[in-house]
Amino acid sequence: MAYQFPEGFWWGTATAAHQVEGGNVYNDNWLMEHVPGTIFKEVSGDAVDHYHRYPEDLRMLKEVGFNMYRFSLEWSRIEPEEGEFSRAALEHYRRMLIACHENGLIPMVTYHHFTSPRWLMRYGGWEGEKTPELFARFCERAARHLGDLTGAACTLNEINLPAMFSLLFRREGGQAPDPATVAAAQALNVPPEQFKPFLQSQKREVMLDAHRRAVEAIKSGPGSYPVGITLALTEIHAVEGGEARAAEIDRALNTVYLEAVRGDDFVGVQTYSRFWVGPEGLMRAPEGTELTQMGYEFWPEALEATIRQAAAVAGIPVIVTENGVATDDDTRRVEFIQRAVAGVARCLQDGVDVRGYTYWSAFDNFEWMMGYGMTFGLIGVDRETQARTVKPSARVLGAMARGNGVL
């Protein structure tokens, strides 16, 4: 190994419930996939059927070489109607936790990864004043059942992503709801302005309040493990003349959130690329720049930049909870991983407290509005048969995990 990582370093991969489980019919995203005028390219459907195939999937992750697995709980399975908790759903996730331990995988549990029960929209979704209390109640109930088997927990996934979407797509708070949102609200018999899924919320304080209450609720349960939050951090690259605008964007998307989580056990860094910024704001990358399937720059070095920023601003340990690339050329995924992990090694060599690296994602799965065309996975999935195929990139990262170092 060219560089040996610290003993106990976490090497893992990640999924989100709605993207892999299949059949999450009680949440807001399933509804939005099926309304007239939907902006979703296709429906999630059975996804990759991880809900039933997790024993096979976890054995595969162990065989590849990982020692950690990050997955999320589906709130709408556990509490399909307000105040009505499903013991069967909680038992399912408990069996997943047991299977993680049986396969030598430290389970990192995310309590909310974008999707919410439909009934939450009665309270204004993620802009409603009651939502932090309702989310904390769910966290308390889930942690009481699962905490003794949990290795680490994330409260909310990427609370700053709505702010990023506002910048990217020029969304303003006063804009009229789009037709799909109107249709979804009508299906639930709530006013359109009350239908506020997580990714449409512009109420940062509601989300931060939910996070703070969730930390307390999760820690009230059995077990002793670190609890934090994950942030979508992007390297902000200024061209000449764009320094002032870049600083504004960096503060709005990264810094204010990092400042807000000081005192947590860790911050989850989730990085995929960088933004180019000129005097007028965001700009396209230079002509000829390699792009991923998602349309943004192939730039693994962004991870090193955001780790350093997170550690410096938040002042707490860092866990890379997502980092990856969407490509149909697995050799490019191999290079992305090698360069990204080399950046993690440089951070560690400089004394930055990084506790783990998690690749996104374990499988080629449902990529939200873009459907199944974006292939991030270390493991391919046949859409007809659900057969799994371990890609060479998984073997490369797995070799690093087994050797606990950079090749």
C-alpha positions as CSV (number, residue, x, y, z in Angstrom):
1,M,0.0,0.0,0.0
2,A,1.3,3.4,-0.9
3,Y,-0.4,5.0,2.1
4,Q,-1.8,3.1,5.1
5,F,-5.0,4.5,6.5
6,P,-5.6,4.7,10.3
7,E,-6.7,1.6,12.1
8,G,-10.5,1.4,12.3
9,F,-11.1,3.5,9.1
10,W,-14.5,2.8,7.7
11,W,-14.7,1.7,4.0
12,G,-18.2,1.5,2.7
13,T,-20.9,2.1,0.2
14,A,-24.4,3.5,0.5
15,T,-28.0,3.3,-0.6
16,A,-31.3,5.2,0.1
17,A,-34.5,3.3,0.8
18,H,-36.6,4.7,-2.0
19,Q,-33.9,4.2,-4.6
20,V,-33.4,0.5,-3.9
21,E,-36.2,-1.0,-1.8
22,G,-39.1,-0.9,-4.3
23,G,-42.8,-0.5,-3.5
24,N,-42.6,2.5,-1.2
25,V,-46.2,3.5,-2.0
26,Y,-46.9,5.6,1.1
27,N,-44.4,8.3,0.5
28,D,-44.6,11.7,-1.3
29,N,-42.1,10.7,-4.0
30,W,-44.1,7.7,-5.1
31,L,-47.1,10.0,-5.4
32,M,-45.1,12.6,-7.5
33,E,-43.9,9.8,-9.8
34,H,-47.5,8.9,-10.7
35,V,-49.4,12.3,-11.0
36,P,-50.3,13.8,-14.4
37,G,-47.5,16.1,-15.6
38,T,-44.9,14.3,-13.5
39,I,-41.3,15.5,-14.0
40,F,-40.0,11.9,-13.3
41,K,-38.7,10.1,-16.3
42,E,-40.0,6.8,-15.0
43,V,-41.4,5.3,-11.8
44,S,-39.4,3.7,-9.1
45,G,-41.5,0.5,-9.1
46,D,-39.7,-2.5,-7.7
47,A,-36.4,-0.6,-7.7
48,V,-33.7,-3.2,-7.2
49,D,-35.8,-5.1,-4.7
50,H,-33.3,-4.6,-1.9
51,Y,-36.1,-4.8,0.6
52,H,-36.3,-8.5,0.0
53,R,-32.8,-9.2,-1.5
54,Y,-30.7,-7.5,1.3
55,P,-29.3,-10.8,2.6
56,E,-27.7,-11.6,-0.7
57,D,-26.7,-7.9,-1.2
58,L,-25.0,-7.6,2.1
59,R,-23.1,-10.9,1.6
60,M,-21.9,-9.4,-1.8
61,L,-20.7,-6.2,-0.1
62,K,-18.8,-8.3,2.5
63,E,-17.2,-10.4,-0.3
64,V,-16.1,-7.2,-2.1
65,G,-14.2,-6.2,1.1
66,F,-16.2,-3.4,2.8
67,N,-16.5,-3.0,6.6
68,M,-19.4,-0.4,6.6
69,Y,-22.8,0.0,4.9
70,R,-24.9,3.1,5.0
71,F,-28.6,2.7,4.3
72,S,-31.8,4.6,5.2
73,L,-35.0,3.9,7.0
74,E,-38.2,4.6,5.1
75,W,-40.3,6.8,7.4
76,S,-43.5,6.0,5.4
77,R,-43.1,2.3,6.0
78,I,-42.5,2.7,9.7
79,E,-45.2,5.3,10.2
80,P,-47.6,5.0,7.2
81,E,-50.3,7.0,9.0
82,E,-49.7,9.7,11.6
83,G,-49.0,8.0,14.9
84,E,-49.5,4.5,13.6
85,F,-46.1,2.7,13.8
86,S,-45.5,-0.6,12.1
87,R,-43.7,-3.1,14.2
88,A,-43.3,-5.3,11.2
89,A,-41.4,-2.5,9.3
90,L,-39.2,-1.9,12.4
91,E,-38.5,-5.6,12.6
92,H,-37.5,-5.6,8.9
93,Y,-34.8,-3.0,9.6
94,R,-33.7,-4.8,12.7
95,R,-33.1,-7.9,10.6
96,M,-31.1,-5.7,8.2
97,L,-28.9,-4.5,11.1
98,I,-28.4,-8.1,12.3
99,A,-27.4,-9.1,8.8
100,C,-24.9,-6.2,8.6
101,H,-23.2,-7.4,11.8
102,E,-23.2,-11.0,10.6
103,N,-21.4,-9.8,7.5
104,G,-18.9,-7.7,9.3
105,L,-20.5,-4.4,8.2
106,I,-20.8,-1.5,10.6
107,P,-24.3,-0.2,9.9
108,M,-24.7,3.5,9.4
109,V,-28.4,4.4,9.5
110,T,-29.9,7.5,7.9
111,Y,-33.2,8.4,9.3
112,H,-34.4,10.5,6.4
113,H,-33.2,10.4,2.8
114,F,-35.5,12.7,0.9
115,T,-38.8,10.8,1.2
116,S,-41.6,11.5,3.7
117,P,-45.0,10.0,4.5
118,R,-47.8,11.5,2.5
119,W,-49.6,12.5,5.7
120,L,-46.8,15.0,6.6
121,M,-48.1,17.3,3.9
122,R,-51.2,18.0,6.0
123,Y,-48.8,20.0,8.2
124,G,-47.0,21.8,5.3
125,G,-44.3,19.1,4.7
126,W,-40.8,20.4,5.3
127,E,-41.9,24.0,5.7
128,G,-44.4,23.1,8.5
129,E,-43.7,24.3,12.0
130,K,-44.8,20.9,13.5
131,T,-42.6,18.8,11.2
132,P,-39.5,18.9,13.5
133,E,-41.6,17.6,16.4
134,L,-43.1,14.8,14.2
135,F,-39.8,13.8,12.8
136,A,-38.2,13.6,16.3
137,R,-41.1,11.4,17.4
138,F,-40.4,9.0,14.5
139,C,-36.6,9.1,15.3
140,E,-37.3,8.3,19.0
141,R,-39.5,5.4,18.1
142,A,-37.1,3.9,15.5
143,A,-34.0,4.4,17.7
144,R,-35.7,2.7,20.6
145,H,-36.2,-0.4,18.4
146,L,-32.9,-0.3,16.5
147,G,-30.3,1.7,18.5
148,D,-28.6,-1.3,20.2
149,L,-27.5,-2.6,16.8
150,T,-26.7,0.8,15.1
151,G,-23.0,1.7,14.4
152,A,-23.6,5.4,13.5
153,A,-26.6,7.5,12.5
154,C,-27.3,10.4,10.2
155,T,-30.4,12.4,10.9
156,L,-31.2,14.1,7.6
157,N,-29.6,13.7,4.2
158,E,-28.3,16.9,2.5
159,I,-30.4,19.6,4.1
160,N,-28.6,22.1,1.9
161,L,-29.6,20.5,-1.4
162,P,-32.8,22.6,-1.7
163,A,-30.7,25.7,-1.6
164,M,-28.4,24.3,-4.3
165,F,-31.4,23.5,-6.5
166,S,-32.7,27.1,-6.0
167,L,-29.4,28.4,-7.3
168,L,-29.1,25.9,-10.2
169,F,-32.7,26.2,-11.4
170,R,-33.4,29.8,-10.3
171,R,-36.3,28.8,-8.1
172,E,-37.8,31.7,-6.1
173,G,-40.0,31.3,-3.1
174,G,-42.9,33.3,-4.7
175,Q,-43.1,31.2,-7.8
176,A,-46.4,29.4,-8.6
177,P,-46.3,25.6,-8.0
178,D,-45.7,23.5,-11.0
179,P,-48.6,21.4,-12.5
180,A,-47.2,18.2,-11.0
181,T,-47.1,19.7,-7.5
182,V,-50.7,21.0,-7.9
183,A,-51.8,17.5,-9.0
184,A,-50.0,15.9,-6.0
185,A,-51.6,18.4,-3.6
186,Q,-55.0,17.7,-5.1
187,A,-54.6,14.0,-4.6
188,L,-54.0,14.6,-0.9
189,N,-56.7,17.2,-0.7
190,V,-54.3,19.9,0.6
191,P,-53.5,23.4,-0.9
192,P,-50.6,23.4,-3.3
193,E,-48.6,25.7,-1.1
194,Q,-48.8,23.2,1.7
195,F,-47.3,20.4,-0.4
196,K,-43.6,20.8,0.5
197,P,-41.5,17.7,0.0
198,F,-38.0,17.8,1.5
199,L,-36.3,18.9,-1.7
200,Q,-38.7,21.8,-2.2
201,S,-38.3,23.3,1.2
202,Q,-36.8,26.8,1.6
203,K,-37.1,26.8,5.4
204,R,-33.5,26.0,6.5
205,E,-34.4,26.6,10.2
206,V,-37.2,24.0,10.0
207,M,-34.7,21.5,8.8
208,L,-32.0,22.5,11.4
209,D,-34.6,22.3,14.2
210,A,-35.6,18.8,13.0
211,H,-31.9,17.8,13.0
212,R,-31.3,19.1,16.5
213,R,-34.4,17.4,17.9
214,A,-33.6,14.2,16.0
215,V,-30.1,14.0,17.5
216,E,-31.6,14.2,21.0
217,A,-34.3,11.6,20.1
218,I,-31.8,9.2,18.6
219,K,-29.4,9.5,21.6
220,S,-32.3,8.8,24.0
221,G,-32.5,5.2,22.8
222,P,-30.2,2.2,23.5
223,G,-26.7,2.0,22.2
224,S,-23.8,4.4,22.1
225,Y,-22.7,5.6,18.6
226,P,-21.9,8.9,16.8
227,V,-24.8,10.9,15.4
228,G,-24.5,13.6,12.7
229,I,-25.9,15.0,9.5
230,T,-24.9,14.8,5.8
231,L,-24.3,17.8,3.6
232,A,-24.1,18.1,-0.2
233,L,-20.8,20.0,-0.4
234,T,-19.5,21.2,-3.7
235,E,-16.1,22.7,-4.4
236,I,-16.6,26.3,-5.6
237,H,-14.0,27.3,-8.3
238,A,-13.7,30.9,-9.2
239,V,-12.4,32.1,-12.5
240,E,-10.7,35.5,-12.8
241,G,-13.2,38.2,-11.7
242,G,-15.6,35.7,-10.1
243,E,-14.0,35.6,-6.6
244,A,-16.6,37.7,-4.9
245,R,-19.5,35.9,-6.4
246,A,-17.9,32.5,-5.6
247,A,-17.5,33.5,-2.0
248,E,-21.2,34.4,-1.8
249,I,-22.2,31.1,-3.3
250,D,-19.8,29.1,-1.1
251,R,-21.2,30.7,2.0
252,A,-24.9,30.2,0.9
253,L,-24.4,26.5,0.0
254,N,-21.6,25.3,2.2
255,T,-20.4,27.5,5.0
256,V,-23.6,28.5,6.8
257,Y,-24.6,24.8,7.1
258,L,-21.1,23.8,8.3
259,E,-21.3,26.5,11.0
260,A,-24.7,25.2,12.0
261,V,-23.5,21.7,12.8
262,R,-20.6,22.5,15.0
263,G,-20.8,20.4,18.1
264,D,-22.2,17.3,16.4
265,D,-20.3,14.0,16.6
266,F,-19.4,14.2,12.9
267,V,-20.4,15.8,9.6
268,G,-21.1,13.6,6.6
269,V,-19.4,15.1,3.5
270,Q,-21.1,14.2,0.2
271,T,-19.3,15.5,-2.9
272,Y,-19.5,14.8,-6.6
273,S,-18.0,17.7,-8.5
274,R,-17.3,21.4,-8.5
275,F,-19.0,24.6,-9.7
276,W,-17.3,27.1,-11.9
277,V,-18.2,30.7,-11.0
278,G,-17.6,33.9,-12.9
279,P,-18.5,37.5,-12.2
280,E,-22.2,36.9,-13.1
281,G,-22.4,33.6,-11.1
282,L,-22.4,30.0,-12.2
283,M,-21.0,29.2,-15.6
284,R,-20.4,26.2,-17.7
285,A,-17.1,24.3,-17.4
286,P,-14.7,25.1,-20.3
287,E,-15.4,23.4,-23.6
288,G,-13.9,20.0,-23.8
289,T,-14.2,19.3,-20.1
290,E,-15.1,15.7,-19.3
291,L,-18.7,15.4,-18.0
292,T,-20.5,12.6,-16.2
293,Q,-23.9,11.2,-17.2
294,M,-25.4,13.7,-14.8
295,G,-23.9,16.6,-16.9
296,Y,-21.5,17.9,-14.4
297,E,-17.7,17.9,-14.4
298,F,-15.7,14.7,-13.8
299,W,-13.6,16.1,-11.0
300,P,-12.7,13.7,-8.2
301,E,-10.4,16.2,-6.6
302,A,-13.4,18.1,-5.4
303,L,-13.7,15.7,-2.5
304,E,-10.3,16.7,-1.0
305,A,-11.3,20.4,-1.1
306,T,-14.7,19.8,0.6
307,I,-13.2,17.6,3.3
308,R,-10.7,20.3,4.2
309,Q,-13.4,22.9,4.2
310,A,-15.8,20.8,6.4
311,A,-13.1,20.1,8.9
312,A,-11.9,23.7,9.1
313,V,-15.4,25.3,9.4
314,A,-17.3,22.7,11.4
315,G,-14.3,21.7,13.6
316,I,-15.6,18.1,14.0
317,P,-14.7,14.7,12.6
318,V,-15.5,14.1,8.9
319,I,-17.0,11.0,7.4
320,V,-17.3,10.8,3.6
321,T,-20.9,9.5,3.4
322,E,-21.2,9.8,-0.4
323,N,-18.8,10.2,-3.3
324,G,-19.1,8.7,-6.7
325,V,-19.7,9.1,-10.4
326,A,-22.4,8.3,-12.9
327,T,-20.8,6.7,-16.0
328,D,-21.4,3.7,-18.2
329,D,-17.6,3.3,-18.6
330,D,-16.4,1.5,-15.5
331,T,-12.7,2.4,-16.2
332,R,-13.7,6.0,-15.6
333,R,-15.2,5.0,-12.3
334,V,-12.0,3.2,-11.3
335,E,-10.0,6.4,-12.0
336,F,-12.6,8.5,-10.2
337,I,-12.3,6.3,-7.1
338,Q,-8.5,6.2,-7.2
339,R,-8.1,10.0,-7.5
340,A,-10.8,10.7,-4.8
341,V,-9.3,8.3,-2.3
342,A,-5.9,9.7,-2.9
343,G,-7.3,13.1,-1.9
344,V,-8.6,11.5,1.3
345,A,-5.1,10.1,2.0
346,R,-3.6,13.6,1.5
347,C,-6.1,15.0,4.1
348,L,-5.2,12.3,6.6
349,Q,-1.5,12.9,6.0
350,D,-2.1,16.6,6.9
351,G,-3.8,15.7,10.1
352,V,-7.4,16.1,9.0
353,D,-9.7,13.9,11.1
354,V,-11.4,11.8,8.5
355,R,-13.1,8.6,9.8
356,G,-14.4,6.9,6.7
357,Y,-15.0,6.8,2.9
358,T,-18.4,5.8,1.5
359,Y,-18.9,5.3,-2.2
360,W,-22.3,6.2,-3.8
361,S,-23.8,3.9,-4.6
362,A,-23.8,0.2,-4.0
363,F,-26.1,-0.5,-7.0
364,D,-27.2,1.1,-10.2
365,N,-30.5,2.3,-8.8
366,F,-33.4,4.7,-9.2
367,E,-31.9,8.2,-9.6
368,W,-34.9,10.2,-8.7
369,M,-36.2,12.4,-11.6
370,M,-33.8,10.8,-14.0
371,G,-35.0,7.3,-13.5
372,Y,-32.7,4.3,-14.0
373,G,-30.4,5.7,-16.7
374,M,-27.8,7.2,-14.4
375,T,-25.4,4.4,-13.4
376,F,-23.5,5.2,-10.2
377,G,-23.3,1.7,-8.9
378,L,-20.4,-0.6,-8.0
379,I,-22.8,-3.4,-8.7
380,G,-24.9,-3.5,-11.9
381,V,-28.5,-4.7,-11.8
382,D,-30.4,-6.3,-14.7
383,R,-33.7,-4.4,-14.9
384,E,-35.5,-7.5,-16.1
385,T,-34.1,-10.2,-13.8
386,Q,-32.7,-8.2,-10.9
387,A,-29.5,-10.2,-11.3
388,R,-26.5,-8.5,-9.7
389,T,-23.1,-8.1,-11.4
390,V,-20.0,-6.9,-9.4
391,K,-18.1,-4.4,-11.5
392,P,-14.3,-4.1,-11.7
393,S,-14.5,-0.8,-9.9
394,A,-16.0,-2.5,-6.8
395,R,-13.0,-4.9,-6.8
396,V,-10.6,-1.9,-6.9
397,L,-12.2,-0.2,-4.0
398,G,-12.6,-3.5,-2.2
399,A,-8.9,-4.1,-2.4
400,M,-8.2,-0.7,-0.8
401,A,-10.7,-1.6,1.9
402,R,-9.1,-5.0,2.7
403,G,-5.6,-3.5,2.7
404,N,-6.8,-0.3,4.5
405,G,-4.9,2.0,2.2
406,V,-4.3,3.6,-1.2
407,L,-3.0,1.2,-3.8
